[in-house]
Amino acid sequence: MASRDQNTPAFQRNALLPSFIAAAVLFLAPVILKTDWSAIVLYVVAIGALIVGWFGVQAKQWWWGIIFLAIAVLWNPAFPFGFDGTPWMVAQFAAAVVFLVAGILIKSPAE
């Protein structure tokens, strides 16, 4: 068995980049939703939720899979719910925070 180099991390955060991208889109969503690009928000968030949730399941943190499956359903572009108003803006901010927390906490052993 090969020994690990001192500079090589013991774990990797696969969900970090997709969660940052989805969180950035969610933080910009109040501006984007007033334009013709509103469908992009739904696609990026739904696909990002499925990716981050899958990385959570792979890291043996299955609860992230459930949380991000719910986010993917709420932001699904195929059958959008058409939420509106202040509660929807609060939900977008909360989902962005969940993405950021998951991106930081989901980690798996480095191969």
Secondary structure, DSSP 4 states (H G I P E B T S, - for coil): -PPPPTTS-SEE-TTHHHHHHHHHHHHHHHHHTTSTTHHHHHHHHHHHHHHHHHHHHHTT-THHHHHHHHHHHHT-SSS-----SHHHHHHHHHHHHHHHHHHHH--EE--
